[in-house]
Amino acid sequence: MALEIASERPCDRGAIDVVHLAAFPSSAEADLVAALRRDGDLRVSLVATVDGAVVGHVAMSPIRVDASPARALGLAPVAVLPAYQRRGVASELIRRALDMCKAAAVAFVVVLGDPQFYERFGFAPARPLGLADTFGSGDAFQCLWLERAKRPPTGMAHYAAAFEALREAPAPEPLPLAMIFAAGANGAIGRRGALPWDYPADRAFFETTTREHAVIMGRRTWEETGRPLPGRLNVVVTRHAPREPGVRHARSLDEAIAVCRTEARVPFVIGGARLFAEAEPLATRIYETAIPESPDDADTFFRRRTDRFATVATWRGEMGEAYRILRAQSAG
């Protein structure tokens, strides 16, 4: 396994979101990363990739200790896709993040987690050092002091504001089902079996977000695609089984979702319009690119409901397109 570690790029943001959705039982950690980024508190954000696919992520955000000017960061969250867990991905992400802290003259790093796991990186319980956290985590709250010539500060450690949302236990959520699409201002999503525009950054966003997961498509979308998308489980909803290798088929959307669940992957509905309309009431996450064009000759259209989804993250691309990650109100 050729593992690479790098700082996140804008096109990685969807993939980072999906890694956390796949690794945790709720969307809380995915929402936390988006909130830290929105607030300007995502000081370290590293992705682990294998053959170009994002398989892991680590985040670090500022920590404030009462009456102390010491520069500190909190390590959280860390996530790895289930298929890549217990293969050293998380450990390598953490080591690289700590190396960045040392290079940036960070005084100390704190973490909430299993002491047996984090002691391999030099962390130790913070309470004997006189350092506590506002979550009352006991020995799970640990500290790694990086400035050997000074004593760690004592007092209460305060996490970034986005962590306040974690104080309440998350409500039960359905298993994730995602939709991903680009739409023009007039709702256009297709023209004669192709996209009515050319936005390279949007193509990269689709590629990185869906890689290592499952894509569900209708028969027409499959015929327009012409081949299985590499690095994904391809499922086609059709009454006739595709003959090409590397493709699974299902007779309904529900059956397609069940096929994806057997391989523990996050399913993405990728088109067409009829399948989007059927999937929307079930979707827990939407990855949407708003294209600043209204092509007159488009022949396929889809407009999502605006009353069911809340914005998790949004940012602008270099060509004026807007990227959005949305969650179903009932899922978060």
C-alpha positions as CSV (number, residue, x, y, z in Angstrom):
1,M,0.0,0.0,0.0
2,A,1.6,3.3,-1.2
3,L,0.4,5.8,1.4
4,E,0.8,9.5,0.8
5,I,0.1,12.3,3.3
6,A,-0.6,15.9,2.1
7,S,-2.5,19.0,3.2
8,E,-6.1,19.2,2.0
9,R,-7.0,20.8,-1.2
10,P,-10.4,22.4,-2.0
11,C,-11.3,19.4,-4.1
12,D,-10.6,17.1,-1.1
13,R,-13.3,18.6,1.1
14,G,-16.1,16.3,-0.1
15,A,-13.9,13.2,0.3
16,I,-12.9,14.4,3.8
17,D,-16.6,14.7,4.7
18,V,-17.3,11.2,3.4
19,V,-14.3,9.7,5.3
20,H,-15.8,10.9,8.6
21,L,-19.3,9.7,7.6
22,A,-17.9,6.3,6.9
23,A,-15.7,6.1,10.0
24,F,-18.2,7.3,12.7
25,P,-21.8,6.3,13.6
26,S,-23.1,9.8,13.1
27,S,-22.4,12.9,11.1
28,A,-21.1,14.9,14.1
29,E,-17.4,14.6,13.2
30,A,-18.0,15.4,9.6
31,D,-20.0,18.5,10.6
32,L,-17.3,19.4,13.1
33,V,-14.5,19.5,10.5
34,A,-16.7,21.7,8.2
35,A,-17.4,24.0,11.1
36,L,-13.8,24.3,12.1
37,R,-12.9,25.2,8.5
38,R,-15.8,27.7,8.3
39,D,-14.6,29.4,11.5
40,G,-11.0,29.6,10.4
41,D,-10.0,27.2,13.2
42,L,-8.8,24.3,11.0
43,R,-5.1,24.9,11.6
44,V,-3.9,21.5,10.4
45,S,-5.9,19.4,7.9
46,L,-4.0,16.4,6.4
47,V,-5.4,13.7,4.1
48,A,-4.0,10.2,3.5
49,T,-4.3,8.9,0.0
50,V,-3.8,5.6,-1.7
51,D,-3.6,5.6,-5.5
52,G,-5.2,9.1,-5.4
53,A,-8.1,8.1,-3.2
54,V,-8.6,9.9,0.1
55,V,-8.7,7.2,2.8
56,G,-8.0,9.1,6.0
57,H,-8.0,12.6,7.5
58,V,-6.7,14.3,10.6
59,A,-7.6,17.8,11.9
60,M,-6.1,20.1,14.5
61,S,-7.5,23.2,16.0
62,P,-6.5,25.9,18.5
63,I,-6.6,25.2,22.3
64,R,-6.7,28.0,24.8
65,V,-5.6,27.5,28.4
66,D,-6.7,29.9,31.1
67,A,-4.1,32.7,31.7
68,S,-1.5,31.1,29.5
69,P,0.0,32.5,26.3
70,A,1.3,29.1,25.2
71,R,0.5,28.1,21.7
72,A,-1.4,24.8,21.7
73,L,-3.5,22.7,19.3
74,G,-6.1,20.0,19.8
75,L,-5.8,16.8,17.8
76,A,-9.3,15.8,16.6
77,P,-11.0,14.3,14.8
78,V,-9.0,11.5,13.1
79,A,-10.8,9.2,10.7
80,V,-9.9,6.4,8.3
81,L,-12.2,4.5,5.9
82,P,-13.2,1.1,7.4
83,A,-11.4,-0.8,4.6
84,Y,-8.1,0.9,5.6
85,Q,-8.3,0.8,9.3
86,R,-5.7,-1.2,11.3
87,R,-3.2,-0.6,8.5
88,G,-1.2,2.2,10.0
89,V,-3.0,5.1,8.3
90,A,-4.2,6.9,11.4
91,S,-0.7,6.5,13.0
92,E,1.0,8.1,10.0
93,L,-1.5,10.9,9.8
94,I,-0.9,11.7,13.5
95,R,2.9,11.5,13.2
96,R,2.8,13.9,10.3
97,A,0.5,16.3,12.1
98,L,2.8,16.3,15.2
99,D,5.8,17.0,12.9
100,M,4.0,20.0,11.6
101,C,3.4,21.2,15.2
102,K,7.1,20.9,16.0
103,A,8.1,22.8,12.9
104,A,5.6,25.5,13.8
105,A,6.9,25.9,17.4
106,V,3.6,24.7,18.9
107,A,4.1,24.4,22.7
108,F,1.9,21.4,23.3
109,V,-0.9,19.2,21.8
110,V,-3.9,17.7,23.6
111,V,-6.1,14.8,22.6
112,L,-9.2,13.0,23.8
113,G,-8.9,9.3,23.2
114,D,-7.6,5.9,24.2
115,P,-4.5,6.3,26.3
116,Q,-3.1,3.0,25.2
117,F,-3.2,4.1,21.6
118,Y,-1.9,7.7,22.1
119,E,1.0,6.8,24.4
120,R,2.9,5.5,21.4
121,F,3.2,9.1,20.2
122,G,4.3,10.5,23.6
123,F,1.0,11.6,25.0
124,A,0.4,11.2,28.7
125,P,-2.7,11.9,31.0
126,A,-2.9,15.7,31.4
127,R,-4.5,15.7,34.8
128,P,-1.3,14.9,36.8
129,L,0.2,17.9,35.0
130,G,-2.5,20.2,36.3
131,L,-4.3,20.5,33.0
132,A,-8.0,19.7,32.6
133,D,-10.6,20.0,29.8
134,T,-14.1,21.4,29.8
135,F,-15.6,18.0,28.9
136,G,-14.4,16.4,32.1
137,S,-12.7,13.5,30.2
138,G,-10.4,12.3,33.0
139,D,-7.4,10.2,31.9
140,A,-8.8,10.2,28.3
141,F,-7.7,13.8,28.1
142,Q,-3.9,13.7,27.3
143,C,-1.1,16.1,26.6
144,L,2.1,16.0,24.6
145,W,4.5,18.7,25.6
146,L,6.8,19.8,22.8
147,E,8.8,22.6,24.5
148,R,11.1,20.5,26.7
149,A,12.8,23.5,28.3
150,K,9.5,24.8,29.8
151,R,6.8,23.5,32.2
152,P,3.3,22.9,30.8
153,P,0.7,25.4,31.8
154,T,-1.9,24.5,34.4
155,G,-5.6,25.3,34.2
156,M,-8.6,24.6,32.0
157,A,-8.1,23.8,28.3
158,H,-10.8,25.2,26.0
159,Y,-11.4,23.8,22.6
160,A,-12.6,25.8,19.6
161,A,-16.2,27.0,19.5
162,A,-17.2,24.3,17.0
163,F,-16.7,21.6,19.6
164,E,-19.6,22.9,21.7
165,A,-21.9,21.0,19.3
166,L,-20.4,17.7,20.6
167,R,-21.7,18.2,24.2
168,E,-25.0,16.8,23.3
169,A,-25.3,13.1,22.3
170,P,-26.1,12.9,18.6
171,A,-29.6,11.8,17.7
172,P,-29.9,8.4,15.9
173,E,-29.2,8.7,12.2
174,P,-30.0,6.5,9.2
175,L,-27.1,5.0,7.3
176,P,-25.6,7.6,4.9
177,L,-27.0,7.9,1.4
178,A,-25.4,10.6,-0.7
179,M,-26.3,12.4,-4.0
180,I,-23.7,14.3,-6.0
181,F,-24.4,16.5,-9.1
182,A,-23.7,19.8,-10.8
183,A,-26.6,21.9,-11.8
184,G,-26.9,25.2,-13.8
185,A,-28.9,28.2,-12.6
186,N,-31.9,26.9,-14.6
187,G,-31.6,23.4,-13.1
188,A,-29.8,22.0,-16.1
189,I,-27.8,18.8,-15.4
190,G,-27.3,17.4,-18.9
191,R,-27.3,17.9,-22.6
192,R,-27.4,15.0,-25.1
193,G,-25.9,12.6,-22.7
194,A,-23.1,14.9,-21.5
195,L,-22.6,17.8,-19.2
196,P,-23.4,21.2,-20.8
197,W,-20.2,22.8,-19.5
198,D,-16.6,22.1,-18.8
199,Y,-15.4,22.9,-15.2
200,P,-12.2,20.9,-14.5
201,A,-12.4,21.7,-10.7
202,D,-15.9,20.2,-10.6
203,R,-14.7,17.0,-12.3
204,A,-11.9,16.8,-9.7
205,F,-14.4,17.3,-6.9
206,F,-16.6,14.5,-8.2
207,E,-13.6,12.2,-8.7
208,T,-12.1,12.7,-5.2
209,T,-15.5,12.6,-3.4
210,T,-16.7,9.4,-4.9
211,R,-13.5,7.4,-5.2
212,E,-13.4,4.3,-3.0
213,H,-17.1,4.4,-2.5
214,A,-20.1,3.2,-4.5
215,V,-22.0,4.9,-7.3
216,I,-25.6,4.2,-8.2
217,M,-26.8,5.3,-11.6
218,G,-29.8,4.7,-13.9
219,R,-29.6,2.9,-17.2
220,R,-29.3,6.0,-19.4
221,T,-26.5,7.4,-17.2
222,W,-24.7,4.1,-17.5
223,E,-25.1,4.1,-21.3
224,E,-23.8,7.7,-21.4
225,T,-20.9,6.9,-19.1
226,G,-19.9,3.9,-21.3
227,R,-17.6,2.2,-18.8
228,P,-17.4,1.5,-15.0
229,L,-15.9,4.3,-13.0
230,P,-12.6,3.1,-11.7
231,G,-12.0,2.8,-8.0
232,R,-15.7,2.5,-7.2
233,L,-18.4,-0.1,-6.8
234,N,-20.6,0.6,-9.9
235,V,-24.3,-0.3,-9.5
236,V,-26.8,0.2,-12.3
237,V,-30.5,0.4,-11.7
238,T,-32.1,-1.4,-14.7
239,R,-34.3,-4.4,-15.6
240,H,-31.5,-5.7,-17.8
241,A,-28.1,-6.7,-16.3
242,P,-25.2,-4.8,-17.9
243,R,-22.8,-7.2,-19.7
244,E,-19.6,-5.3,-18.9
245,P,-17.4,-6.7,-16.1
246,G,-17.0,-4.7,-13.0
247,V,-20.7,-3.6,-12.9
248,R,-23.5,-4.8,-10.5
249,H,-27.1,-4.4,-11.4
250,A,-30.3,-3.9,-9.3
251,R,-33.9,-3.7,-10.3
252,S,-34.7,-0.8,-7.9
253,L,-33.0,2.0,-6.0
254,D,-33.7,0.1,-2.7
255,E,-32.0,-3.0,-4.1
256,A,-29.0,-0.9,-5.3
257,I,-28.6,0.6,-1.9
258,A,-28.7,-2.8,-0.3
259,V,-26.0,-4.0,-2.7
260,C,-23.7,-1.1,-1.7
261,R,-24.3,-1.8,2.0
262,T,-22.9,-5.3,1.7
263,E,-19.5,-3.8,0.9
264,A,-19.7,-1.2,3.7
265,R,-19.4,1.7,1.3
266,V,-21.1,5.1,1.2
267,P,-23.5,5.0,-1.7
268,F,-23.6,8.0,-4.1
269,V,-26.5,8.4,-6.5
270,I,-25.0,10.1,-9.6
271,G,-27.9,10.3,-12.0
272,G,-30.0,10.7,-13.9
273,A,-32.8,13.1,-13.1
274,R,-35.4,10.4,-12.4
275,L,-33.1,8.5,-10.0
276,F,-32.2,11.8,-8.3
277,A,-35.9,12.5,-7.7
278,E,-36.5,9.1,-6.3
279,A,-33.4,9.2,-4.0
280,E,-33.8,12.7,-2.7
281,P,-36.4,11.8,0.1
282,L,-33.9,9.2,1.3
283,A,-30.7,11.2,1.0
284,T,-28.8,12.2,4.1
285,R,-26.0,14.1,2.3
286,I,-25.8,16.1,-0.9
287,Y,-22.7,17.3,-2.7
288,E,-23.7,20.0,-5.1
289,T,-21.9,22.2,-7.5
290,A,-23.9,25.3,-8.6
291,I,-22.8,26.2,-12.1
292,P,-23.2,29.9,-13.0
293,E,-24.7,29.1,-16.4
294,S,-28.1,28.5,-17.8
295,P,-27.6,26.5,-21.0
296,D,-30.6,27.0,-23.3
297,D,-30.1,23.7,-25.1
298,A,-30.0,21.5,-22.0
299,D,-32.4,18.6,-22.1
300,T,-32.1,17.1,-18.6
301,F,-33.1,19.1,-15.5
302,F,-33.2,18.5,-11.7
303,R,-33.9,21.0,-8.9
304,R,-33.5,19.7,-5.3
305,R,-35.9,20.6,-2.6
306,T,-34.7,23.6,-0.5
307,D,-36.8,22.9,2.6
308,R,-35.3,19.6,3.6
309,F,-31.5,20.3,3.5
310,A,-29.3,22.5,5.6
311,T,-25.9,23.8,4.5
312,V,-22.9,22.2,6.1
313,A,-20.1,23.8,4.0
314,T,-19.9,26.1,1.0
315,W,-17.0,27.6,-1.0
316,R,-16.3,29.2,-4.4
317,G,-14.3,27.8,-7.3
318,E,-12.0,29.7,-9.6
319,M,-14.6,29.8,-12.4
320,G,-17.4,31.2,-10.3
321,E,-19.0,27.8,-9.4
322,A,-20.2,27.3,-5.9
323,Y,-19.6,24.0,-4.0
324,R,-22.0,22.9,-1.3
325,I,-22.2,20.1,1.2
326,L,-25.7,19.7,2.6
327,R,-27.3,17.4,5.2
328,A,-30.9,16.3,5.5
329,Q,-32.5,18.2,8.5
330,S,-33.7,14.9,9.9
331,A,-30.1,13.5,9.7
332,G,-28.4,16.0,11.9
